[in-house]
Amino acid sequence: MQKIAIIGGGAIGITLANYLDTTKYDVTLFDDESGQATKASAGIISPWLSKRRNKRWYRLARDGAAFFQKLVSDMKISEKIYAKNGTILLRKNGLQDLANLAEQRKKDAPEIGEINLLSAKQTADKLPLLAPQESLYISGGARLDGLLYLNHMKKLAKQKQVHLVQEKVTINKKNNLWQIKTKAQQFLADYIILAAGPNCKTLLDPLGYQVDLRPQKGQLIVFKTQQGQSKQWPVTMLDNEADLIPANDGQMIIGATHEDEAQWDLQPTSAAFEKLTSNSKDFLQTPEKLLENSFTYRVGTRAYTSDFAPFFGSLPNDPTLFVASGLGSSGLTTGPYIGYLLAEYLNKGNWSTEDYQKTLDNYIQPRSF
């Protein structure tokens, strides 16, 4: 039985581990979880109205959102983890243009669901915390709690006899086998998949590769509301950097920041609180009541490429080395699907990613000495 080592247990790695055929492979997943973006995130699964010009990214995000129907069924994911309650989009102007774009994209993405322009009252009825204002509502939007997703998928992975190792690693290749070293142990593998976010750059550097990746700090704040039905509320995409993501048990998440200079720093900051609450105040009915409540932070580090697009696949000069990273702020939409695609290739040899990304040599190249 061939051995596979997965480095990184976020959205890509944990999904990959669960879809790999463990009658064919002996699978070990390594992750020390420090700074992990998935664990800190509360994702909005609603990519259809993005105006990013990268058509490959849009196709990947579109198909990633559609993949959740299969993922939820295959992995028996509950509504506490993934809830399709729709998306509200708030804009000072241009709502009709957004509705037209939604109708156009629905032709290739029926998952968008119903598309409705809402009156101010209808908007507030959908999400009582919002100040009355006109909006666009699409019924297919969803939210995914990253931490709950990881915990659920880890339990399933253990049931599949996937070995989970919570330690930092270094990697090397010797005699056609991958050596994965922790502080106290060494493991050997036939294949290695690096899905460690921005740490992929750190892991590949000693192997002689330069990688187009940079870390970016993201912070969210989690408030407790006085209403217990938050899990039924739609997510709300505001007309600025902050979004509102309902969670379970009356919680509301506001986020997230995009902090390039902070990079690996995982300390929560008052500056993030001020920015996120300031950006959301105008959209809330009684912001002073919500913002007076106790709150906590979620902090993680995302990976970005220079063109803001993800990449994944095996290196041309080494088919036993796979890398997947650069998900940015859309990691919970694209990450699980990328994990599934990698598993399909390793299980069955099925592989077609030209529609989703540039070739890998745009992001990873042997370093010149």
Residue pairs with C-beta under 8 A, 6 or more apart in sequence:
1 24
1 25
1 26
2 24
2 25
2 26
2 190
2 191
3 25
3 26
3 27
3 28
3 187
3 188
3 189
3 190
3 191
4 20
4 25
4 26
4 27
4 28
4 189
4 190
4 191
4 192
4 193
4 346
5 28
5 29
5 30
5 178
5 180
5 187
5 189
5 191
5 192
5 193
6 13
6 16
6 17
6 27
6 28
6 29
6 30
6 192
6 193
6 195
7 13
7 30
7 31
7 169
7 171
7 180
7 192
7 193
7 194
7 195
7 196
7 199
7 203
8 30
8 31
8 194
8 195
8 196
8 197
8 199
8 200
9 17
9 29
9 30
9 31
9 33
9 36
9 150
9 154
9 164
10 31
10 36
10 37
10 38
10 39
10 150
10 195
10 196
10 197
10 331
10 335
11 38
11 146
11 149
11 327
11 331
11 332
11 335
11 336
11 339
12 195
12 312
12 324
12 327
12 335
12 336
12 338
12 339
12 342
13 29
13 31
13 193
13 195
13 196
13 339
14 29
14 38
14 149
14 150
14 153
14 154
14 157
14 339
15 71
15 153
15 335
15 336
15 338
15 339
15 340
15 343
16 193
16 195
16 339
16 340
16 342
16 343
17 27
17 29
17 153
17 157
17 160
17 162
17 339
18 75
18 153
18 156
18 157
18 160
18 162
19 74
19 339
19 340
19 343
19 344
19 347
20 27
20 162
20 343
20 346
20 347
21 343
21 346
21 347
22 160
22 161
22 162
24 347
25 191
25 346
26 163
27 160
27 161
27 162
27 163
28 162
28 163
28 164
28 165
28 180
28 187
28 189
29 157
29 162
29 163
29 164
29 165
30 165
30 166
30 167
30 169
30 180
30 182
31 164
31 165
31 166
31 196
32 166
32 167
32 168
33 39
33 166
34 168
34 266
35 197
35 264
35 266
35 300
35 301
36 197
36 300
36 301
37 146
37 197
37 218
37 300
37 301
37 302
37 303
37 327
37 331
38 146
38 147
38 149
38 150
38 300
38 331
38 332
38 335
39 146
39 147
39 150
39 300
40 146
40 147
40 218
40 220
40 298
40 299
40 300
41 146
41 218
41 220
41 256
41 298
41 300
41 331
41 332
42 143
42 144
42 145
42 146
42 220
42 245
42 247
42 253
42 255
42 298
43 143
43 144
43 146
43 245
43 331
43 332
43 333
44 87
44 141
44 142
44 143
44 235
44 237
44 243
44 245
44 333
45 65
45 68
45 82
45 84
45 141
45 142
45 143
45 144
45 332
45 333
46 65
46 87
46 138
46 140
46 141
46 142
46 235
46 237
47 58
47 61
47 62
47 64
47 65
47 330
47 333
48 62
48 65
48 102
48 105
48 106
48 109
48 111
48 112
48 138
48 140
49 89
49 98
49 101
49 102
49 105
49 138
50 58
50 61
51 101
52 58
52 308
54 307
54 308
54 309
56 309
56 355
56 356
56 357
56 358
57 308
57 309
57 310
57 330
57 356
59 355
59 356
60 310
60 334
60 337
60 338
60 355
60 356
60 357
61 330
61 333
61 334
62 105
62 108
62 109
63 337
63 356
64 333
64 334
64 335
64 336
64 337
64 338
65 109
65 111
65 140
65 142
65 333
66 109
66 111
67 336
67 337
67 340
68 82
68 84
68 142
68 144
68 336
69 111
71 77
71 336
71 340
72 82
75 152
75 153
75 156
77 149
77 152
78 152
79 231
80 145
80 148
80 231
80 248
81 144
81 145
81 148
81 149
81 152
82 142
82 143
82 144
82 145
82 149
83 142
83 143
83 231
83 232
84 139
84 140
84 141
84 142
85 141
85 142
85 143
85 231
85 232
85 233
85 234
85 235
85 246
86 113
86 126
86 137
86 138
86 139
86 140
86 141
86 234
86 235
87 137
87 138
87 140
87 141
87 142
87 234
87 235
87 236
87 237
88 118
88 123
88 126
88 127
88 130
88 135
88 136
88 137
88 234
88 235
88 236
88 237
89 95
89 98
89 135
89 136
89 137
89 138
89 236
89 237
90 123
90 130
90 133
90 135
90 236
90 237
90 238
90 239
90 283
91 98
91 135
91 136
91 239
92 239
95 117
95 134
95 135
95 136
96 117
98 136
99 115
99 117
99 136
102 112
102 115
102 136
102 138
103 115
105 112
106 112
106 115
111 140
112 138
112 139
112 140
113 138
113 139
113 140
113 141
114 137
114 138
114 139
114 140
115 136
115 137
115 138
116 136
116 137
116 138
116 139
117 134
117 135
117 136
117 137
118 126
118 134
118 135
118 136
118 137
119 134
120 132
120 133
120 134
121 132
122 135
122 137
123 130
123 132
123 133
123 134
123 135
123 137
124 130
124 131
124 132
124 285
126 135
126 137
126 233
126 234
127 233
127 234
127 236
127 244
127 246
128 227
128 233
128 285
129 225
129 227
129 233
129 244
129 252
129 284
129 285
129 290
130 236
130 244
130 283
130 284
130 285
131 282
131 283
131 284
131 285
132 285
133 283
137 234
141 234
141 235
142 235
143 235
143 245
143 246
143 247
144 332
145 247
145 248
146 332
149 332
154 164
157 164
158 164
165 182
165 185
165 187
167 182
167 183
167 184
167 185
168 182
168 183
169 180
169 181
169 182
169 203
170 180
170 181
170 203
170 206
171 178
171 179
171 180
171 181
171 192
171 194
171 203
171 206
171 207
172 178
172 179
172 181
172 206
172 207
173 179
173 207
173 318
173 321
176 320
177 188
177 189
177 190
178 188
178 189
178 190
178 191
178 192
178 320
178 321
179 186
179 187
179 188
180 186
180 187
180 188
180 189
180 192
181 187
190 320
191 320
191 321
191 322
191 346
192 320
192 321
192 322
193 322
193 323
193 324
193 342
194 200
194 203
194 204
194 321
194 322
194 323
194 324
194 325
195 323
195 324
195 325
195 339
196 203
196 325
197 215
197 301
197 302
197 303
197 325
197 327
198 213
198 214
198 215
198 216
198 264
198 301
198 302
198 303
198 325
200 211
200 213
200 303
200 323
200 324
200 325
201 211
201 213
204 211
204 323
204 364
205 211
208 366
208 367
209 315
209 364
209 365
209 366
209 367
210 364
210 365
210 366
210 367
211 323
211 325
211 363
211 364
212 305
212 306
212 326
212 362
212 363
212 364
213 303
213 304
213 305
213 325
213 326
213 363
214 260
214 263
214 303
214 304
214 305
214 306
215 263
215 264
215 301
215 302
215 303
215 304
216 258
216 259
216 260
216 262
216 263
216 301
216 302
216 303
216 304
216 328
217 257
217 259
217 260
217 262
217 263
217 264
217 265
217 266
217 299
217 300
217 301
217 302
218 255
218 256
218 257
218 258
218 259
218 299
218 300
218 301
218 302
218 329
219 255
219 256
219 257
219 259
219 268
219 269
219 272
219 276
219 297
219 298
219 299
220 245
220 253
220 254
220 255
220 256
220 257
220 276
220 297
220 298
220 299
221 253
221 254
221 255
221 272
221 273
221 276
221 277
221 295
221 296
221 297
221 298
222 247
222 251
222 252
222 253
222 295
222 296
222 297
222 298
223 251
223 252
223 253
223 254
223 290
223 291
223 293
223 294
223 295
224 249
224 250
224 251
224 293
224 294
224 295
225 250
225 251
225 252
225 290
225 293
226 250
226 289
226 293
227 250
228 249
228 250
229 250
230 246
230 247
230 248
230 249
230 250
230 251
230 252
231 246
231 247
231 248
231 249
232 246
233 246
234 246
235 243
235 244
235 245
235 246
236 243
236 244
236 245
236 283
237 243
238 244
238 279
238 280
238 283
240 279
241 257
241 258
241 275
241 276
241 279
242 254
242 255
242 275
242 276
242 279
242 280
243 254
243 255
243 256
244 252
244 253
244 254
244 280
244 283
245 252
245 253
245 254
245 255
246 252
246 253
247 253
252 290
253 298
254 276
254 277
254 280
255 276
255 298
256 276
256 329
257 272
257 275
257 276
258 329
259 272
263 301
264 301
266 299
266 300
266 301
267 299
268 297
268 299
272 297
273 295
277 287
277 291
280 287
281 287
281 291
284 290
302 327
302 328
302 329
302 331
303 325
303 326
303 327
303 328
304 326
304 328
305 311
305 325
305 326
305 328
305 363
307 358
307 362
308 328
309 326
309 357
309 358
310 324
310 325
310 326
310 327
310 328
310 330
310 334
310 338
310 357
311 323
311 324
311 325
311 326
311 357
311 358
311 360
311 362
311 363
311 364
312 322
312 323
312 324
312 325
312 338
312 341
312 342
312 353
312 357
313 322
313 323
313 324
313 351
313 353
313 357
313 360
314 320
314 321
314 322
314 360
315 321
315 322
315 323
315 360
315 364
316 360
316 361
317 366
322 342
323 360
323 364
324 338
324 339
324 342
326 363
327 334
327 335
327 338
341 351
341 353
344 350
344 351
345 351
